[in-house]
Amino acid sequence: MDEDTGEIWFQGETVTDPAELAEAARHSPIGASESVVKLPPVMRAIVMEAVNGTYERGRQGPGPHPRRD
């Protein structure tokens, strides 16, 4: 969650399977500059916290933060 703009950023496995991309496109057209990513089920709660505004500001995921190294 970008605390300045309110945008939600997703990081996940890039979908390249044509059948999976076609299924995603059935629900919402994929723009020329867009990508489809898969998030593991554990991310559902984290995404919903961001959507609902109940996330802990400044909380980071596991591992080193690339912008702070």
Backbone bond lengths (Angstrom), bond angles and torsions (degrees), N, CA, C in turn:
res aa  C-N    CA-C-N  psi(-1)  N-CA   C-N-CA  omega(-1)  CA-C   N-CA-C  phi
1 M - - - 1.453 - - 1.524 107.76 -
2 D 1.319 116.47 123.00 1.460 120.44 176.55 1.522 107.30 -80.94
3 E 1.302 115.75 111.92 1.467 120.52 -175.08 1.519 113.07 -66.60
4 D 1.338 117.26 -23.10 1.464 120.28 -179.56 1.525 112.68 -82.00
5 T 1.339 116.60 -40.98 1.466 120.21 -174.46 1.523 114.14 -105.29
6 G 1.336 117.44 -18.02 1.457 120.57 -175.52 1.517 113.50 82.90
7 E 1.330 117.13 0.31 1.467 120.36 178.87 1.529 109.99 -69.63
8 I 1.320 115.27 147.60 1.460 121.17 176.23 1.516 107.43 -106.07
9 W 1.313 116.71 124.34 1.457 122.53 178.97 1.522 108.36 -103.27
10 F 1.317 116.25 140.46 1.455 120.98 178.41 1.517 110.12 -117.00
11 Q 1.295 114.92 137.48 1.458 121.91 173.75 1.514 106.04 -127.06
12 G 1.306 116.43 126.31 1.460 120.14 -179.68 1.507 110.33 -167.55
13 E 1.303 114.89 -172.89 1.459 121.77 179.82 1.531 109.49 -70.17
14 T 1.325 117.49 127.36 1.459 121.62 178.84 1.523 109.79 -69.79
15 V 1.319 116.69 130.12 1.461 121.88 178.03 1.525 108.37 -85.16
16 T 1.321 116.02 124.27 1.465 120.87 178.18 1.518 112.29 -123.03
17 D 1.324 117.50 -11.09 1.457 121.31 -179.25 1.528 109.80 -66.17
18 P 1.338 118.10 121.81 1.473 120.72 -177.31 1.527 113.65 -56.70
19 A 1.323 117.44 -37.71 1.473 119.70 -179.53 1.526 110.73 -67.55
20 E 1.328 117.01 -40.27 1.464 120.01 178.88 1.527 111.19 -68.19
21 L 1.323 116.80 -38.65 1.462 120.09 177.18 1.525 111.00 -65.33
22 A 1.318 116.38 -39.80 1.467 120.03 178.41 1.526 110.34 -64.26
23 E 1.337 117.24 -39.80 1.468 120.84 177.99 1.526 110.66 -63.88
24 A 1.326 117.21 -43.07 1.469 120.16 177.89 1.521 110.52 -63.13
25 A 1.321 117.12 -41.34 1.465 121.71 -178.44 1.528 112.05 -67.10
26 R 1.321 117.33 -24.32 1.471 120.34 176.48 1.527 110.73 -63.87
27 H 1.316 116.91 -30.56 1.463 121.86 -177.01 1.525 112.18 -91.01
28 S 1.331 116.31 -31.50 1.448 121.21 -179.58 1.523 108.15 -160.20
29 P 1.322 118.40 124.09 1.463 119.95 -179.56 1.534 110.97 -56.25
30 I 1.318 115.94 140.99 1.460 121.70 179.06 1.520 107.94 -95.17
31 G 1.324 116.48 116.36 1.459 121.54 -178.76 1.516 111.86 -68.20
32 A 1.310 116.20 159.66 1.466 121.87 -177.61 1.526 112.10 -59.28
33 S 1.306 118.46 -30.17 1.467 120.79 -178.78 1.531 112.30 -101.41
34 E 1.337 117.49 12.14 1.464 121.87 -177.83 1.528 111.68 -103.74
35 S 1.315 114.90 158.66 1.455 122.63 174.78 1.519 108.36 -129.71
36 V 1.307 115.91 158.05 1.456 122.00 173.35 1.522 106.56 -108.87
37 V 1.334 116.62 131.19 1.457 121.07 177.17 1.525 108.85 -125.96
38 K 1.332 115.94 150.51 1.458 121.81 174.92 1.517 108.34 -101.55
39 L 1.321 115.50 136.36 1.448 121.24 174.66 1.523 108.13 -112.48
40 P 1.331 118.46 142.26 1.460 119.92 177.88 1.527 110.26 -68.63
41 P 1.329 116.91 155.69 1.469 120.36 -178.28 1.528 114.21 -53.82
42 V 1.322 117.86 -31.04 1.457 120.70 -179.10 1.533 111.47 -61.58
43 M 1.328 117.44 -22.33 1.460 121.34 -179.15 1.523 113.06 -75.91
44 R 1.310 118.08 -15.11 1.470 120.89 -177.62 1.527 111.74 -55.52
45 A 1.323 116.60 -48.52 1.462 120.08 -178.30 1.525 110.85 -64.09
46 I 1.327 116.85 -38.97 1.461 121.06 -179.10 1.530 110.31 -66.78
47 V 1.327 116.84 -43.10 1.466 120.91 178.28 1.527 110.00 -63.48
48 M 1.328 116.71 -42.77 1.460 119.45 -179.40 1.531 111.25 -65.47
49 E 1.338 117.65 -34.05 1.470 119.24 174.42 1.525 110.16 -60.09
50 A 1.327 116.75 -43.62 1.467 120.52 179.85 1.528 110.52 -64.16
51 V 1.313 117.04 -44.14 1.465 121.36 -179.16 1.525 110.99 -63.54
52 N 1.329 116.05 -41.36 1.466 120.53 -176.67 1.528 113.65 -84.02
53 G 1.340 116.11 -7.64 1.459 119.38 -179.36 1.514 113.67 76.22
54 T 1.324 117.92 18.60 1.466 121.19 -178.82 1.527 112.08 -102.91
55 Y 1.329 116.64 8.96 1.469 120.03 179.88 1.521 110.12 -70.60
56 E 1.319 114.67 156.97 1.461 120.83 177.57 1.518 108.65 -86.31
57 R 1.316 117.92 113.03 1.464 122.09 -178.14 1.523 110.88 -56.97
58 G 1.327 115.37 133.76 1.450 120.81 177.43 1.512 115.26 84.14
59 R 1.323 117.13 -6.07 1.465 119.67 179.71 1.514 109.45 -65.54
60 Q 1.319 116.69 137.62 1.470 122.20 179.72 1.522 109.36 -117.25
61 G 1.298 114.93 153.91 1.455 120.53 175.04 1.519 111.06 -74.50
62 P 1.324 117.02 -179.79 1.464 119.91 -179.67 1.508 111.44 -69.25
63 G 1.302 116.10 156.28 1.454 120.97 176.67 1.510 111.73 90.65
64 P 1.326 115.75 171.43 1.467 119.80 -178.36 1.528 111.33 -69.84
65 H 1.284 115.92 148.06 1.461 121.86 177.85 1.531 107.13 -90.83
66 P 1.351 119.11 117.68 1.463 121.27 -172.82 1.525 114.09 -61.51
67 R 1.307 118.70 -28.19 1.462 120.20 -179.35 1.531 112.11 -83.08
68 R 1.307 116.72 -6.43 1.469 119.69 -178.82 1.515 112.23 -112.57
69 D 1.319 118.49 -1.53 1.479 121.58 179.63 1.508 110.97 -79.41
